[in-house]
Amino acid sequence: MSAEVSPIADDADEPEALGEERIIHIEPHQAGERLDKTLADLLADVSRARLQALIAAGALTFEGAPISDGAHKAQPGDYRLLIPPPTPAEPKPEAIPLTVLFEDAHLIVVDKAAGMAAHPAPGTYSGTLVNALLHHCGASLSGVGGVARPGIVHRLDKDTSGVMVAAKSDAAHAGLSALFAAHDIERVYIALTRGAPSPIKGTITGQIGRSPNDRKKMAILRAGGREAITHYIVKTVYGPAAKPLAATVSCQLETGRTHQIRVHLASKGAPVLGDATYGSGPVAAPIREAIAEAGLTRQALHAAVLGFVHPITGERLRFETPLPADMADLQTLLAKL
């Protein structure tokens, strides 16, 4: 939920926090002094020492060219400074209830609730799946994912529900990572969409990378990005058959890029209902009323199926979970249209 995507990316992943980009315009009369001093004078909340460290790390550019020495003379024009997000503190165990579908000495499979982030990140340092796993698994959780992401092999958006697997041993972490990298994982998502993609069955492809217009969003790019492949089937349409108001769509991932399903369905003119990021355009009044009655306050996307070969035992595992109450209620209401 990345330089384009993180190595642990799966569909509905949140893009990595990119930090804050500042544009500092230097007028001709402000030029000529040491660059780091001039910038520090213009940025009251960033110290000169901090600026020097950021410049040394390559975070400053001028007219697109990197600046590596703050001793240079300031030039008139626009400087761009990327201030990285603060490093999250080491997550603490929290007694958060988990719906455990499977667990052994090597891995744990859970049905993640909507509203729970996969791991700590800027702005979300507690209440995450990692916090819950640290309490549930204790010291057995794999440390390969790093201090902030122990055990995490793939992610779901905070507001996407469904099946996730986490590693409890380093060997399982390596094995699961290899399966995801080779796309040797069965992953099926259920989406409720505005309108319906056409045709009713197909494959959506396109290179996905960061939107050139909004660095917090992903987009299908003409050049760059990473290959993304989603196979979809429209299971049910709601409203007039000739022009459906909504649909239930099953999506099977061949790749797992950041926000893949949400971007791909939006590209077909059928964004996921409740998706504030990619669901541009108003929904029909009956759909809006159904969303409110169902209490849906997030994108209607659920990771329903996760299947893989156990990386240690070789056992074939497959987990399938029903739609959570908000999506199930919305589906019932849509069926009445």
C-alpha positions in Angstrom: 0.0 0.0 0.0 7.7 1.2 -3.7 10.3 3.3 -5.2 7.4 2.2 -7.3 6.3 -0.5 -5.0 7.9 -2.2 -2.0 9.3 -5.7 -2.4 6.5 -6.8 -0.1 3.9 -5.2 -2.3 0.6 -6.9 -3.0 -2.5 -5.4 -4.5 -4.1 -2.8 -2.4 -0.7 -1.9 -0.8 -0.2 1.6 0.4 2.6 3.4 -1.4 5.7 3.9 0.7 5.6 7.2 2.5 7.6 9.6 0.3 8.0 12.4 2.8 7.2 16.1 2.1 8.4 17.9 -1.0 9.2 21.6 -0.5 9.7 24.1 -3.3 11.8 27.0 -2.3 11.9 30.0 -4.7 15.0 32.2 -4.4 14.7 35.7 -5.8 17.6 37.3 -7.6 18.2 39.7 -4.6 18.4 36.6 -2.3 21.1 34.9 -4.3 24.8 34.9 -3.8 25.0 33.7 -0.2 25.9 30.1 0.8 23.0 27.9 -0.3 22.5 26.1 3.0 22.4 29.4 4.9 19.9 30.9 2.4 17.7 27.9 2.5 17.8 27.8 6.3 16.7 31.4 6.4 13.8 30.6 4.2 12.7 27.4 6.0 12.1 28.4 9.6 11.2 24.8 10.6 14.3 23.1 9.1 17.7 23.7 10.8 20.9 24.5 8.8 22.4 21.3 10.2 19.4 19.3 9.0 19.6 20.9 5.6 23.2 20.1 5.3 22.5 16.4 6.0 19.6 16.4 3.5 21.8 18.0 0.8 24.5 15.4 1.5 21.9 12.6 1.1 20.9 13.9 -2.3 17.5 15.3 -1.3 17.9 18.7 -2.9 17.7 19.6 -6.6 17.8 22.8 -8.6 16.1 22.9 -12.0 16.1 19.1 -11.9 19.8 18.7 -11.2 20.9 17.3 -7.8 22.8 19.6 -5.5 25.4 17.8 -3.3 27.2 20.7 -1.6 25.5 23.3 0.6 28.5 25.6 0.3 27.6 26.5 -3.3 26.3 29.9 -3.9 22.5 30.2 -4.0 21.1 30.8 -7.5 17.9 32.5 -8.4 15.2 29.9 -9.2 13.3 27.0 -7.7 15.0 24.5 -5.4 13.2 21.3 -4.5 13.8 19.6 -1.2 12.5 16.2 -0.2 12.1 15.9 3.5 11.8 12.1 4.4 9.1 11.0 6.8 10.2 10.4 10.4 11.4 6.9 11.1 8.7 5.0 13.1 9.6 3.9 16.6 10.0 0.2 17.2 6.4 -1.2 17.3 5.1 -2.5 20.6 3.0 -5.6 21.2 -0.7 -4.7 21.6 -3.5 -7.0 22.7 -5.6 -6.5 19.6 -8.0 -9.4 18.7 -7.1 -11.4 15.6 -9.1 -13.7 13.4 -6.6 -16.5 13.0 -7.3 -18.9 10.1 -4.1 -21.0 10.4 -1.0 -21.0 12.5 2.0 -23.3 13.0 5.6 -22.7 14.0 6.5 -21.1 10.7 3.6 -18.9 9.6 0.3 -17.4 10.6 -2.7 -16.6 8.4 -5.3 -14.1 9.5 -8.4 -12.4 8.2 -7.5 -8.8 8.5 -10.3 -6.4 9.4 -10.8 -3.2 7.4 -9.4 -0.2 9.3 -6.2 -2.0 10.4 -2.9 -1.0 8.8 -0.5 -3.8 8.0 2.4 -2.2 9.7 3.5 1.1 11.4 4.1 4.0 9.1 4.1 7.8 9.5 0.8 8.7 11.0 0.0 5.2 12.1 2.3 3.9 14.8 -0.1 1.7 16.7 -3.1 -0.5 16.2 -1.5 -2.2 13.2 -1.4 -5.9 12.3 2.3 -5.9 13.4 1.4 -4.7 16.8 -1.2 -7.4 17.1 1.2 -10.1 15.8 3.9 -9.1 18.2 1.5 -9.7 21.1 0.1 -12.9 19.7 3.4 -14.5 18.4 5.9 -12.9 20.7 9.6 -13.5 19.9 8.7 -16.1 17.3 7.8 -13.5 14.6 10.3 -13.3 11.8 12.6 -10.3 11.9 13.5 -10.3 8.2 10.9 -7.6 7.5 12.9 -5.2 9.7 12.1 -3.5 12.9 8.9 -1.8 11.8 7.6 -4.8 9.7 8.5 -8.1 11.5 6.9 -11.0 9.7 5.3 -8.9 7.0 5.6 -10.5 3.5 2.8 -8.7 1.7 0.3 -6.0 2.6 -3.3 -4.9 2.2 -4.5 -1.4 2.4 -5.6 -0.2 5.8 -9.2 -0.1 4.4 -9.1 -3.4 2.5 -10.2 -6.4 4.4 -9.2 -10.1 3.9 -6.7 -12.8 4.1 -3.0 -12.1 4.9 -0.1 -14.4 5.7 2.8 -13.4 8.0 6.0 -15.3 8.6 7.0 -16.5 12.1 10.4 -17.9 11.0 13.1 -16.5 8.8 13.0 -19.6 6.6 9.2 -19.2 6.0 9.7 -15.5 5.3 12.3 -16.3 2.6 10.0 -19.0 1.1 6.9 -16.9 1.1 8.8 -13.9 -0.4 10.0 -16.2 -3.2 6.4 -17.4 -3.9 5.1 -13.8 -4.1 8.1 -12.8 -6.3 7.4 -15.7 -8.7 3.6 -14.9 -8.7 3.1 -18.5 -7.4 0.3 -17.5 -5.1 -3.5 -17.7 -5.6 -5.1 -14.4 -4.8 -8.7 -13.6 -5.5 -10.4 -10.3 -4.4 -14.0 -9.4 -4.5 -14.9 -5.8 -5.4 -18.2 -3.9 -5.5 -17.9 -1.4 -8.4 -19.6 1.6 -9.7 -21.1 0.4 -13.0 -19.5 -2.7 -14.4 -16.3 -3.3 -16.5 -16.9 -4.4 -20.1 -16.7 -7.1 -21.3 -18.0 -9.1 -18.4 -14.8 -11.2 -18.4 -11.3 -10.2 -19.3 -7.7 -9.3 -18.4 -6.5 -5.8 -17.6 -2.9 -5.0 -18.2 -0.7 -1.9 -18.0 2.4 -0.6 -16.4 1.6 0.7 -12.9 3.8 3.4 -11.3 3.4 6.6 -9.4 1.1 9.2 -11.0 3.1 12.0 -12.5 0.3 14.4 -11.3 0.0 13.1 -7.7 2.8 11.3 -6.0 0.4 9.7 -3.5 -1.5 7.9 -6.2 -0.7 5.2 -8.6 -1.5 5.2 -12.3 -1.2 3.2 -15.6 1.8 4.7 -17.3 2.8 4.8 -21.0 6.5 4.4 -20.0 8.1 3.2 -16.8 6.2 1.5 -14.0 5.9 -2.2 -13.5 3.9 -4.8 -15.4 0.5 -5.4 -13.8 -2.0 -8.1 -14.8 -5.5 -8.6 -13.4 -8.0 -11.2 -14.6 -11.6 -10.3 -13.7 -15.1 -11.7 -14.0 -18.3 -9.8 -13.5 -20.3 -12.0 -11.2 -23.4 -9.9 -10.8 -24.7 -6.7 -12.1 -27.2 -4.4 -10.3 -29.7 -2.1 -12.0 -30.5 -2.0 -15.7 -28.7 -4.8 -17.6 -27.9 -2.4 -20.4 -26.3 0.2 -18.1 -25.6 -1.4 -14.7 -25.4 0.9 -11.7 -23.0 -1.4 -9.8 -21.5 -4.9 -10.0 -19.8 -7.6 -8.0 -16.5 -8.3 -9.6 -14.1 -11.2 -8.9 -10.4 -10.2 -9.6 -7.6 -12.7 -9.7 -4.1 -11.3 -9.5 -1.3 -12.4 -11.7 1.0 -9.7 -10.3 0.6 -7.7 -7.1 1.4 -4.0 -7.6 0.4 -1.1 -5.4 -3.3 -0.4 -5.7 -3.4 -2.7 -8.7 -7.1 -3.7 -8.6 -8.3 -0.2 -7.7 -6.3 1.4 -10.5 -7.2 -1.3 -13.1 -10.9 -1.2 -12.4 -11.0 2.6 -12.4 -9.2 2.4 -15.9 -12.2 0.3 -17.1 -14.7 3.0 -15.9 -15.8 0.8 -13.0 -14.0 2.1 -9.9 -14.4 0.3 -6.5 -17.3 1.8 -4.6 -16.2 3.9 -1.6 -12.8 4.5 -3.1 -12.0 8.1 -2.3 -8.7 8.0 -4.2 -9.6 6.4 -7.5 -13.4 6.6 -7.5 -13.7 9.9 -9.4 -17.2 11.0 -10.3 -20.5 10.8 -8.4 -22.4 7.6 -7.9 -26.1 7.3 -8.7 -28.5 8.3 -5.9 -29.7 4.7 -5.2 -26.1 3.5 -4.9 -25.2 6.4 -2.6 -28.2 5.6 -0.4 -27.2 1.9 -0.3 -23.7 2.8 0.7 -24.9 4.9 3.5 -27.5 2.3 4.7 -24.8 -0.4 4.7 -22.5 1.7 6.7 -19.6 1.4 4.1 -17.0 4.0 4.9 -14.1 2.5 2.9 -13.4 1.0 -0.5 -15.5 -2.1 -1.1 -12.6 -4.5 -1.7 -12.0 -7.8 0.1 -9.1 -10.2 -0.3 -11.3 -13.3 -0.3 -8.8 -16.1 -1.3 -5.2 -16.8 -0.5 -3.7 -20.1 -1.6 0.0 -21.2 -1.6 2.3 -24.1 -0.9 3.6 -24.0 2.6 7.3 -23.0 2.2 8.5 -25.4 4.9 6.2 -28.4 4.9 5.1 -28.4 1.2 1.5 -28.7 2.2 -1.0 -27.0 -0.2 -2.9 -24.4 1.8 -6.0 -22.4 0.6 -8.0 -19.9 2.7 -11.3 -18.3 1.7 -13.2 -15.8 3.8 -16.7 -14.4 3.3 -17.4 -10.7 2.7 -17.4 -8.6 5.9 -20.7 -7.2 7.1 -20.4 -3.8 5.4 -19.8 -5.3 2.0 -22.3 -8.1 2.5 -25.0 -5.7 3.5 -24.2 -3.4 0.6 -24.4 -6.4 -1.8 -27.8 -7.3 -0.4 -29.1 -3.8 -0.8 -27.7 -3.6 -4.4 -29.5 -6.8 -5.3 -32.8 -4.9 -4.6 -32.2 -2.3 -7.3 
